[in-house]
Each structure stands twice: as structure tokens, then as C-alpha cells.
């Protein structure tokens, strides 16, 4: 009981901290749901300010997923939103109300915010080679959703993933070896695969990368009663995606 009370106090503390500046951070201008505006001289959408708590509260998980899909289309077509980051950094200094938590691979070729045309205060991004979950990542996701109000968890794998290739080839090197063990269940899922089971086989690498995303999603649901309950109440959605290096397109899975 005492532990429960302490937990509730802790959540209350974070909630207070996050909402402290709610009244100070109200928008001065009107804006669309995604805060976009455009002028005749500049056809690219522009974002003038960061997301507020009111706007975050109104969004549903399905709407957040649509925003990410629309943002990825802009990324692919080269019409990324222009943002005044130096101004937004100051505006967001005392609070944040992000829409989503994205778990990505470490890979430097995936600029996560750009891939979904997001800016300061829009998304939490957790990164680890092979985009798998562990206690620290789960805690971060629970903070992002339960405390800070995010509506979507996206596990983002990608093609040509070095971590997936390392797990397939059973690389033995320092701390990389225990790290890759987190991806091995996705490799071992395909023991009956009759093709070339090495990192040379792009088809096999793709199969393992996608399976790894699906297993990570299953593990999140299994290991986090908080997130599982939020999803069962439609307060959040947990989905996956695979990022294609050659086009920048994200193919969503498990919607
Ligand atoms: Zn990777």
C-alpha cells in the first residue's frame, strides 16, 4: 500500500512538473491540428510553435499515427516543414507534450524526427542498436505515455540493419555480444528457413528485421502492464515500422 502511495505521488509530481507551464505556454496564434501554415511565397508548410498540452490532450492514437504517416510522406517527397528551432527551443524550455514515443535503431542514417517531419517537443526518441526493449527503454516508454501523455509507441526497424546482420552472424565482440542476444529470438524464429541464413542474404535480413520489430512489440505488451492497460483502453496504440534506406519510406506494420 505504501509503495502504491509513493508511486501515485511520483506520478503526481511528474504530472505537476509537466503541466506547470501550461498556462504560460498557450499559443498566441490560431493553427490547424498539425500546426501547419503556408504562405503564397513559401509553399512549404511552416510550424511557428511547439505542441501545447491542450493540443496533445485532443489527439487520439489514430490521429497521431496519421500525423506520422503524413510527415513521412513529406520527408519522402522533399517537402519537410520549416521550423525556427532556436525560437522553439526557448518556447519548449519549461514543458513538453509530445505526441509519440519512437524506439529506433542507433543507425546514423535514420534522422528520426526528419523521417516523420517532426520538430522540437513533438516526439520522444529512444535509440539502441537493434531497436529492442529492455527495462530502461520500457521505463522511458511508460514515462512518455503514462506521465507525459504520448498517444503512440512506434518501434522502428530498418533495412540493411548492422545489428540485425550481427545477430544473424552471431558476432562475438565485447559488449556487442550480449547486446545482440536481444535480437537472437528473431533470428531463431526462422530456423526452418531453407535459404541462405547469413547476413549476405538481403531477404533473410529483411525477414529478421521485421520479426524483431514484431517481437519487440509483443515484449512491450508482455513486460509492461501499464502500457498494456493503456492500449486496452485505447489510450495509446503500439505499432511497428520498417524504414527503407533507399527511399526514406516507412512501411507500417501491426496497426
Ligand atoms: Zn540498425
py3Dmol code that shows the C-alpha trace and the ligand (Angstrom):
import py3Dmol

protein = """\
ATOM      1  CA  UNK A   1       0.000   0.000   0.000  1.00  0.00           C
ATOM      2  CA  UNK A   2       2.786   2.361   0.993  1.00  0.00           C
ATOM      3  CA  UNK A   3       4.575   1.570  -2.259  1.00  0.00           C
ATOM      4  CA  UNK A   4       1.402   2.297  -4.238  1.00  0.00           C
ATOM      5  CA  UNK A   5       1.004   5.665  -2.498  1.00  0.00           C
ATOM      6  CA  UNK A   6       4.606   6.544  -3.220  1.00  0.00           C
ATOM      7  CA  UNK A   7       4.075   5.577  -6.856  1.00  0.00           C
ATOM      8  CA  UNK A   8       0.990   7.748  -7.127  1.00  0.00           C
ATOM      9  CA  UNK A   9       2.872  10.622  -5.515  1.00  0.00           C
ATOM     10  CA  UNK A  10       5.689  10.190  -8.006  1.00  0.00           C
ATOM     11  CA  UNK A  11       3.305  10.227 -10.974  1.00  0.00           C
ATOM     12  CA  UNK A  12       1.567  13.265  -9.480  1.00  0.00           C
ATOM     13  CA  UNK A  13       4.896  15.006  -9.121  1.00  0.00           C
ATOM     14  CA  UNK A  14       5.820  14.430 -12.754  1.00  0.00           C
ATOM     15  CA  UNK A  15       2.363  15.410 -13.919  1.00  0.00           C
ATOM     16  CA  UNK A  16       2.589  18.656 -11.947  1.00  0.00           C
ATOM     17  CA  UNK A  17       6.055  19.319 -13.302  1.00  0.00           C
ATOM     18  CA  UNK A  18       4.898  18.751 -16.846  1.00  0.00           C
ATOM     19  CA  UNK A  19       1.825  20.917 -16.520  1.00  0.00           C
ATOM     20  CA  UNK A  20       3.418  23.770 -14.586  1.00  0.00           C
ATOM     21  CA  UNK A  21       3.850  25.966 -17.612  1.00  0.00           C
ATOM     22  CA  UNK A  22       0.560  25.007 -19.268  1.00  0.00           C
ATOM     23  CA  UNK A  23      -0.937  28.411 -18.641  1.00  0.00           C
ATOM     24  CA  UNK A  24       2.248  30.203 -19.688  1.00  0.00           C
ATOM     25  CA  UNK A  25       2.651  28.278 -22.914  1.00  0.00           C
ATOM     26  CA  UNK A  26      -0.635  28.994 -24.594  1.00  0.00           C
ATOM     27  CA  UNK A  27      -0.477  29.695 -28.321  1.00  0.00           C
ATOM     28  CA  UNK A  28      -0.844  33.265 -29.461  1.00  0.00           C
ATOM     29  CA  UNK A  29      -1.956  32.346 -32.965  1.00  0.00           C
ATOM     30  CA  UNK A  30      -4.612  30.012 -34.310  1.00  0.00           C
ATOM     31  CA  UNK A  31      -3.380  26.895 -36.099  1.00  0.00           C
ATOM     32  CA  UNK A  32      -4.510  23.663 -37.691  1.00  0.00           C
ATOM     33  CA  UNK A  33      -4.271  20.304 -35.871  1.00  0.00           C
ATOM     34  CA  UNK A  34      -0.727  19.788 -37.048  1.00  0.00           C
ATOM     35  CA  UNK A  35       0.173  23.466 -36.524  1.00  0.00           C
ATOM     36  CA  UNK A  36       0.877  23.913 -40.206  1.00  0.00           C
ATOM     37  CA  UNK A  37       0.580  27.105 -42.155  1.00  0.00           C
ATOM     38  CA  UNK A  38       1.888  28.140 -45.544  1.00  0.00           C
ATOM     39  CA  UNK A  39       2.269  31.391 -47.426  1.00  0.00           C
ATOM     40  CA  UNK A  40       1.998  32.070 -51.176  1.00  0.00           C
ATOM     41  CA  UNK A  41       5.705  32.828 -51.414  1.00  0.00           C
ATOM     42  CA  UNK A  42       6.726  29.710 -49.487  1.00  0.00           C
ATOM     43  CA  UNK A  43       4.670  26.625 -50.402  1.00  0.00           C
ATOM     44  CA  UNK A  44       6.343  24.513 -47.723  1.00  0.00           C
ATOM     45  CA  UNK A  45       4.344  24.167 -44.502  1.00  0.00           C
ATOM     46  CA  UNK A  46       5.768  26.102 -41.584  1.00  0.00           C
ATOM     47  CA  UNK A  47       5.496  25.473 -37.856  1.00  0.00           C
ATOM     48  CA  UNK A  48       5.581  28.524 -35.661  1.00  0.00           C
ATOM     49  CA  UNK A  49       5.480  26.986 -32.197  1.00  0.00           C
ATOM     50  CA  UNK A  50       5.628  23.789 -30.122  1.00  0.00           C
ATOM     51  CA  UNK A  51       2.742  21.473 -29.230  1.00  0.00           C
ATOM     52  CA  UNK A  52       0.716  22.510 -26.168  1.00  0.00           C
ATOM     53  CA  UNK A  53      -0.865  20.244 -23.543  1.00  0.00           C
ATOM     54  CA  UNK A  54      -4.364  21.166 -24.765  1.00  0.00           C
ATOM     55  CA  UNK A  55      -3.478  20.090 -28.297  1.00  0.00           C
ATOM     56  CA  UNK A  56      -1.835  16.890 -27.049  1.00  0.00           C
ATOM     57  CA  UNK A  57      -4.937  16.012 -24.973  1.00  0.00           C
ATOM     58  CA  UNK A  58      -7.218  16.362 -28.011  1.00  0.00           C
ATOM     59  CA  UNK A  59      -5.207  13.980 -30.215  1.00  0.00           C
ATOM     60  CA  UNK A  60      -6.236  10.321 -30.477  1.00  0.00           C
ATOM     61  CA  UNK A  61      -3.727   7.482 -31.080  1.00  0.00           C
ATOM     62  CA  UNK A  62      -5.136   7.014 -34.602  1.00  0.00           C
ATOM     63  CA  UNK A  63      -4.680  10.734 -35.356  1.00  0.00           C
ATOM     64  CA  UNK A  64      -1.081  10.638 -34.113  1.00  0.00           C
ATOM     65  CA  UNK A  65      -0.363   7.656 -36.370  1.00  0.00           C
ATOM     66  CA  UNK A  66      -1.826   9.603 -39.309  1.00  0.00           C
ATOM     67  CA  UNK A  67       0.369  12.610 -38.466  1.00  0.00           C
ATOM     68  CA  UNK A  68       3.467  10.397 -38.577  1.00  0.00           C
ATOM     69  CA  UNK A  69       2.372   8.852 -41.893  1.00  0.00           C
ATOM     70  CA  UNK A  70       1.703  12.299 -43.398  1.00  0.00           C
ATOM     71  CA  UNK A  71       5.059  13.522 -42.079  1.00  0.00           C
ATOM     72  CA  UNK A  72       6.871  10.570 -43.655  1.00  0.00           C
ATOM     73  CA  UNK A  73       5.204  11.367 -46.994  1.00  0.00           C
ATOM     74  CA  UNK A  74       6.550  14.948 -46.765  1.00  0.00           C
ATOM     75  CA  UNK A  75      10.025  13.578 -45.893  1.00  0.00           C
ATOM     76  CA  UNK A  76       9.975  11.268 -48.923  1.00  0.00           C
ATOM     77  CA  UNK A  77       8.710  13.985 -51.273  1.00  0.00           C
ATOM     78  CA  UNK A  78      11.244  16.568 -50.056  1.00  0.00           C
ATOM     79  CA  UNK A  79       8.686  18.982 -48.600  1.00  0.00           C
ATOM     80  CA  UNK A  80       9.821  18.945 -44.973  1.00  0.00           C
ATOM     81  CA  UNK A  81       8.248  21.577 -42.750  1.00  0.00           C
ATOM     82  CA  UNK A  82      10.473  24.548 -41.977  1.00  0.00           C
ATOM     83  CA  UNK A  83      10.926  25.273 -38.291  1.00  0.00           C
ATOM     84  CA  UNK A  84      12.501  28.016 -36.219  1.00  0.00           C
ATOM     85  CA  UNK A  85      14.335  25.689 -33.837  1.00  0.00           C
ATOM     86  CA  UNK A  86      16.198  28.393 -31.944  1.00  0.00           C
ATOM     87  CA  UNK A  87      12.875  30.043 -31.065  1.00  0.00           C
ATOM     88  CA  UNK A  88      11.109  26.763 -30.321  1.00  0.00           C
ATOM     89  CA  UNK A  89      13.914  25.607 -28.042  1.00  0.00           C
ATOM     90  CA  UNK A  90      13.237  28.567 -25.767  1.00  0.00           C
ATOM     91  CA  UNK A  91       9.475  28.159 -26.030  1.00  0.00           C
ATOM     92  CA  UNK A  92       9.683  24.477 -25.011  1.00  0.00           C
ATOM     93  CA  UNK A  93      12.169  25.008 -22.175  1.00  0.00           C
ATOM     94  CA  UNK A  94       9.696  24.644 -19.328  1.00  0.00           C
ATOM     95  CA  UNK A  95       7.475  21.799 -20.548  1.00  0.00           C
ATOM     96  CA  UNK A  96       6.877  19.144 -23.200  1.00  0.00           C
ATOM     97  CA  UNK A  97       3.763  17.476 -24.584  1.00  0.00           C
ATOM     98  CA  UNK A  98       4.988  15.058 -27.263  1.00  0.00           C
ATOM     99  CA  UNK A  99       2.653  13.011 -29.455  1.00  0.00           C
ATOM    100  CA  UNK A 100       4.594   9.743 -29.631  1.00  0.00           C
ATOM    101  CA  UNK A 101       7.471   7.607 -28.370  1.00  0.00           C
ATOM    102  CA  UNK A 102       9.638   6.211 -31.162  1.00  0.00           C
ATOM    103  CA  UNK A 103      12.084   3.364 -30.473  1.00  0.00           C
ATOM    104  CA  UNK A 104      14.648   3.427 -33.264  1.00  0.00           C
ATOM    105  CA  UNK A 105      17.898   1.667 -34.104  1.00  0.00           C
ATOM    106  CA  UNK A 106      21.140   3.526 -33.412  1.00  0.00           C
ATOM    107  CA  UNK A 107      21.844   3.748 -37.161  1.00  0.00           C
ATOM    108  CA  UNK A 108      23.082   7.208 -38.177  1.00  0.00           C
ATOM    109  CA  UNK A 109      21.227   7.012 -41.494  1.00  0.00           C
ATOM    110  CA  UNK A 110      17.834   7.381 -39.789  1.00  0.00           C
ATOM    111  CA  UNK A 111      17.222  11.003 -38.727  1.00  0.00           C
ATOM    112  CA  UNK A 112      14.096  10.047 -36.768  1.00  0.00           C
ATOM    113  CA  UNK A 113      12.491  13.492 -36.353  1.00  0.00           C
ATOM    114  CA  UNK A 114      13.068  14.308 -40.037  1.00  0.00           C
ATOM    115  CA  UNK A 115      11.755  10.909 -41.180  1.00  0.00           C
ATOM    116  CA  UNK A 116       8.354  11.883 -39.723  1.00  0.00           C
ATOM    117  CA  UNK A 117       8.698  15.653 -40.245  1.00  0.00           C
ATOM    118  CA  UNK A 118       8.650  16.342 -36.519  1.00  0.00           C
ATOM    119  CA  UNK A 119      10.397  19.065 -34.559  1.00  0.00           C
ATOM    120  CA  UNK A 120      11.211  20.160 -31.032  1.00  0.00           C
ATOM    121  CA  UNK A 121       8.758  18.855 -28.426  1.00  0.00           C
ATOM    122  CA  UNK A 122       6.979  16.550 -30.919  1.00  0.00           C
ATOM    123  CA  UNK A 123       8.293  13.054 -30.156  1.00  0.00           C
ATOM    124  CA  UNK A 124      10.325  11.140 -27.587  1.00  0.00           C
ATOM    125  CA  UNK A 125      13.071   9.141 -29.320  1.00  0.00           C
ATOM    126  CA  UNK A 126      14.761   6.145 -27.671  1.00  0.00           C
ATOM    127  CA  UNK A 127      17.622   4.567 -29.600  1.00  0.00           C
ATOM    128  CA  UNK A 128      19.526   1.328 -29.237  1.00  0.00           C
ATOM    129  CA  UNK A 129      21.252  -0.794 -31.884  1.00  0.00           C
ATOM    130  CA  UNK A 130      18.589  -3.289 -32.998  1.00  0.00           C
ATOM    131  CA  UNK A 131      15.620  -1.326 -31.562  1.00  0.00           C
ATOM    132  CA  UNK A 132      14.792  -3.875 -28.845  1.00  0.00           C
ATOM    133  CA  UNK A 133      13.218  -3.130 -25.473  1.00  0.00           C
ATOM    134  CA  UNK A 134      14.725  -3.587 -22.006  1.00  0.00           C
ATOM    135  CA  UNK A 135      13.788  -2.323 -18.552  1.00  0.00           C
ATOM    136  CA  UNK A 136      15.269   1.129 -19.183  1.00  0.00           C
ATOM    137  CA  UNK A 137      13.509   1.516 -22.537  1.00  0.00           C
ATOM    138  CA  UNK A 138      10.213   0.260 -21.044  1.00  0.00           C
ATOM    139  CA  UNK A 139      10.550   2.763 -18.191  1.00  0.00           C
ATOM    140  CA  UNK A 140      11.171   5.513 -20.721  1.00  0.00           C
ATOM    141  CA  UNK A 141       8.094   4.469 -22.713  1.00  0.00           C
ATOM    142  CA  UNK A 142       5.961   4.370 -19.573  1.00  0.00           C
ATOM    143  CA  UNK A 143       7.174   7.866 -18.710  1.00  0.00           C
ATOM    144  CA  UNK A 144       6.425   9.063 -22.250  1.00  0.00           C
ATOM    145  CA  UNK A 145       2.873   7.678 -22.290  1.00  0.00           C
ATOM    146  CA  UNK A 146       1.601   7.418 -18.711  1.00  0.00           C
ATOM    147  CA  UNK A 147       3.242  10.551 -17.323  1.00  0.00           C
ATOM    148  CA  UNK A 148       3.874  12.826 -20.298  1.00  0.00           C
ATOM    149  CA  UNK A 149       0.748  11.935 -22.311  1.00  0.00           C
ATOM    150  CA  UNK A 150       2.087  10.483 -25.581  1.00  0.00           C
ATOM    151  CA  UNK A 151      -0.537   8.552 -27.563  1.00  0.00           C
ATOM    152  CA  UNK A 152       1.553   6.249 -29.733  1.00  0.00           C
ATOM    153  CA  UNK A 153       4.540   3.904 -29.430  1.00  0.00           C
ATOM    154  CA  UNK A 154       6.324   3.176 -32.694  1.00  0.00           C
ATOM    155  CA  UNK A 155       9.043   0.507 -32.876  1.00  0.00           C
ATOM    156  CA  UNK A 156      11.085   1.462 -35.931  1.00  0.00           C
ATOM    157  CA  UNK A 157      13.329  -1.124 -37.542  1.00  0.00           C
ATOM    158  CA  UNK A 158      15.077  -0.677 -40.871  1.00  0.00           C
ATOM    159  CA  UNK A 159      16.523  -2.400 -43.931  1.00  0.00           C
ATOM    160  CA  UNK A 160      20.263  -3.157 -44.046  1.00  0.00           C
ATOM    161  CA  UNK A 161      20.467  -3.104 -40.231  1.00  0.00           C
ATOM    162  CA  UNK A 162      24.008  -3.796 -38.989  1.00  0.00           C
ATOM    163  CA  UNK A 163      22.741  -5.004 -35.598  1.00  0.00           C
ATOM    164  CA  UNK A 164      20.383  -7.488 -37.240  1.00  0.00           C
ATOM    165  CA  UNK A 165      23.213  -8.652 -39.507  1.00  0.00           C
ATOM    166  CA  UNK A 166      25.466  -9.013 -36.445  1.00  0.00           C
ATOM    167  CA  UNK A 167      22.833 -11.109 -34.662  1.00  0.00           C
ATOM    168  CA  UNK A 168      22.392 -13.310 -37.753  1.00  0.00           C
ATOM    169  CA  UNK A 169      26.148 -13.886 -37.989  1.00  0.00           C
ATOM    170  CA  UNK A 170      26.486 -14.339 -34.202  1.00  0.00           C
ATOM    171  CA  UNK A 171      29.189 -11.674 -33.910  1.00  0.00           C
ATOM    172  CA  UNK A 172      31.462 -12.139 -30.897  1.00  0.00           C
ATOM    173  CA  UNK A 173      32.947  -8.807 -29.764  1.00  0.00           C
ATOM    174  CA  UNK A 174      32.965  -7.214 -26.308  1.00  0.00           C
ATOM    175  CA  UNK A 175      29.616  -5.903 -25.082  1.00  0.00           C
ATOM    176  CA  UNK A 176      28.197  -6.211 -28.584  1.00  0.00           C
ATOM    177  CA  UNK A 177      27.744  -9.959 -27.995  1.00  0.00           C
ATOM    178  CA  UNK A 178      25.300  -9.698 -25.044  1.00  0.00           C
ATOM    179  CA  UNK A 179      23.544  -6.796 -26.783  1.00  0.00           C
ATOM    180  CA  UNK A 180      22.920  -8.876 -29.900  1.00  0.00           C
ATOM    181  CA  UNK A 181      21.371 -11.637 -27.743  1.00  0.00           C
ATOM    182  CA  UNK A 182      18.302  -9.382 -27.598  1.00  0.00           C
ATOM    183  CA  UNK A 183      17.843  -9.815 -31.354  1.00  0.00           C
ATOM    184  CA  UNK A 184      18.638 -13.553 -31.500  1.00  0.00           C
ATOM    185  CA  UNK A 185      14.984 -14.670 -30.878  1.00  0.00           C
ATOM    186  CA  UNK A 186      14.060 -13.053 -34.210  1.00  0.00           C
ATOM    187  CA  UNK A 187      16.867 -14.988 -35.934  1.00  0.00           C
ATOM    188  CA  UNK A 188      15.957 -18.252 -34.234  1.00  0.00           C
ATOM    189  CA  UNK A 189      12.334 -17.843 -35.304  1.00  0.00           C
ATOM    190  CA  UNK A 190      13.455 -18.781 -38.824  1.00  0.00           C
ATOM    191  CA  UNK A 191      15.422 -21.968 -38.098  1.00  0.00           C
ATOM    192  CA  UNK A 192      13.295 -23.778 -40.713  1.00  0.00           C
ATOM    193  CA  UNK A 193      14.186 -21.223 -43.423  1.00  0.00           C
ATOM    194  CA  UNK A 194      15.794 -23.113 -46.271  1.00  0.00           C
ATOM    195  CA  UNK A 195      17.555 -20.209 -47.968  1.00  0.00           C
ATOM    196  CA  UNK A 196      20.951 -18.704 -47.086  1.00  0.00           C
ATOM    197  CA  UNK A 197      20.784 -17.913 -43.344  1.00  0.00           C
ATOM    198  CA  UNK A 198      23.629 -15.361 -43.432  1.00  0.00           C
ATOM    199  CA  UNK A 199      23.796 -11.550 -43.496  1.00  0.00           C
ATOM    200  CA  UNK A 200      24.677 -11.798 -47.209  1.00  0.00           C
ATOM    201  CA  UNK A 201      21.052 -12.696 -47.908  1.00  0.00           C
ATOM    202  CA  UNK A 202      19.041  -9.445 -48.049  1.00  0.00           C
ATOM    203  CA  UNK A 203      15.734 -11.307 -47.962  1.00  0.00           C
ATOM    204  CA  UNK A 204      16.721 -13.069 -44.734  1.00  0.00           C
ATOM    205  CA  UNK A 205      17.978  -9.818 -43.172  1.00  0.00           C
ATOM    206  CA  UNK A 206      14.638  -8.191 -44.013  1.00  0.00           C
ATOM    207  CA  UNK A 207      12.665 -11.115 -42.531  1.00  0.00           C
ATOM    208  CA  UNK A 208      14.642 -10.962 -39.272  1.00  0.00           C
ATOM    209  CA  UNK A 209      14.406  -7.153 -39.032  1.00  0.00           C
ATOM    210  CA  UNK A 210      10.615  -7.274 -39.396  1.00  0.00           C
ATOM    211  CA  UNK A 211      10.270 -10.195 -36.968  1.00  0.00           C
ATOM    212  CA  UNK A 212      12.460  -8.305 -34.481  1.00  0.00           C
ATOM    213  CA  UNK A 213      10.031  -5.359 -34.593  1.00  0.00           C
ATOM    214  CA  UNK A 214       7.043  -7.666 -34.067  1.00  0.00           C
ATOM    215  CA  UNK A 215       8.739  -9.472 -31.159  1.00  0.00           C
ATOM    216  CA  UNK A 216       9.699  -6.141 -29.562  1.00  0.00           C
ATOM    217  CA  UNK A 217       6.061  -5.026 -29.723  1.00  0.00           C
ATOM    218  CA  UNK A 218       4.931  -8.330 -28.169  1.00  0.00           C
ATOM    219  CA  UNK A 219       7.556  -7.963 -25.425  1.00  0.00           C
ATOM    220  CA  UNK A 220       6.455  -4.397 -24.667  1.00  0.00           C
ATOM    221  CA  UNK A 221       2.885  -5.624 -24.152  1.00  0.00           C
ATOM    222  CA  UNK A 222       4.046  -8.563 -22.057  1.00  0.00           C
ATOM    223  CA  UNK A 223       6.615  -6.753 -19.920  1.00  0.00           C
ATOM    224  CA  UNK A 224       4.688  -3.529 -19.248  1.00  0.00           C
ATOM    225  CA  UNK A 225       1.294  -3.900 -17.533  1.00  0.00           C
ATOM    226  CA  UNK A 226       0.998  -0.085 -17.614  1.00  0.00           C
ATOM    227  CA  UNK A 227       1.318   0.155 -21.411  1.00  0.00           C
ATOM    228  CA  UNK A 228      -0.777  -2.988 -21.963  1.00  0.00           C
ATOM    229  CA  UNK A 229      -3.610  -1.498 -19.930  1.00  0.00           C
ATOM    230  CA  UNK A 230      -3.347   1.864 -21.705  1.00  0.00           C
ATOM    231  CA  UNK A 231      -3.568   0.101 -25.050  1.00  0.00           C
ATOM    232  CA  UNK A 232      -6.559  -2.000 -23.967  1.00  0.00           C
ATOM    233  CA  UNK A 233      -8.342   1.248 -23.025  1.00  0.00           C
ATOM    234  CA  UNK A 234      -7.464   2.791 -26.425  1.00  0.00           C
ATOM    235  CA  UNK A 235      -5.425   5.463 -24.663  1.00  0.00           C
ATOM    236  CA  UNK A 236      -2.395   4.534 -26.773  1.00  0.00           C
ATOM    237  CA  UNK A 237      -1.513   2.459 -29.836  1.00  0.00           C
ATOM    238  CA  UNK A 238       1.624   0.324 -30.184  1.00  0.00           C
ATOM    239  CA  UNK A 239       2.727  -0.180 -33.794  1.00  0.00           C
ATOM    240  CA  UNK A 240       5.825  -1.072 -35.786  1.00  0.00           C
ATOM    241  CA  UNK A 241       7.518   0.207 -38.908  1.00  0.00           C
ATOM    242  CA  UNK A 242      10.367  -0.623 -41.281  1.00  0.00           C
ATOM    243  CA  UNK A 243      12.395   2.242 -42.735  1.00  0.00           C
ATOM    244  CA  UNK A 244      13.665   1.782 -46.295  1.00  0.00           C
ATOM    245  CA  UNK A 245      17.136   3.291 -46.661  1.00  0.00           C
ATOM    246  CA  UNK A 246      16.915   3.896 -50.407  1.00  0.00           C
ATOM    247  CA  UNK A 247      13.614   5.829 -50.405  1.00  0.00           C
ATOM    248  CA  UNK A 248      13.070   7.053 -46.835  1.00  0.00           C
ATOM    249  CA  UNK A 249       9.657   5.381 -46.814  1.00  0.00           C
ATOM    250  CA  UNK A 250       8.361   3.810 -43.604  1.00  0.00           C
ATOM    251  CA  UNK A 251       6.142   0.757 -44.063  1.00  0.00           C
ATOM    252  CA  UNK A 252       3.922   0.443 -41.004  1.00  0.00           C
ATOM    253  CA  UNK A 253       3.207  -2.993 -39.553  1.00  0.00           C
ATOM    254  CA  UNK A 254       0.937  -4.339 -36.820  1.00  0.00           C
ATOM    255  CA  UNK A 255      -1.565  -1.484 -36.999  1.00  0.00           C
TER     256      UNK A 255
END
"""
ligand_1 = """\
1
ZN
Zn 20.102 -0.912 -37.324
"""
view = py3Dmol.view(width=600, height=400)
view.addModel(protein, "pdb")
view.setStyle({"model": 0}, {"cartoon": {"style": "trace"}})
view.addModel(ligand_1, "xyz")
view.setStyle({"model": 1}, {"stick": {}})
view.zoomTo()
view.show()
